[in-house]
Amino acid sequence: MNLTDIRKLVSKLNKEDKIKGVWKKKKPEILEELKKVQYKLDEEKRQLKPLVQMKRKRIIKEAESKTDKKRIK
């Protein structure tokens, strides 16, 4: 996954402003912040998964876009 895709996923998670300055940070910094809020990045499935299995933590999935379909072809 490229950095823009990761930032979009984090933005979906960021409804409560858990991670600030997402668009200014680089990939390692974003991954470190995700660990602090107990999420991990699953690059194969293109989603954020909670490290702790609780009912209130949700899986954040990336919506399929036109660019993804072009990459597959």
Long-range contacts (C-beta under 8 A, 24 or more apart in sequence): 1-41, 1-43, 1-46, 3-27, 3-30, 5-46, 5-62, 6-30, 6-41, 8-62, 9-41, 9-46, 9-47, 9-48, 9-60, 9-62, 10-34, 10-48, 12-60, 13-37, 13-39, 13-48, 13-60
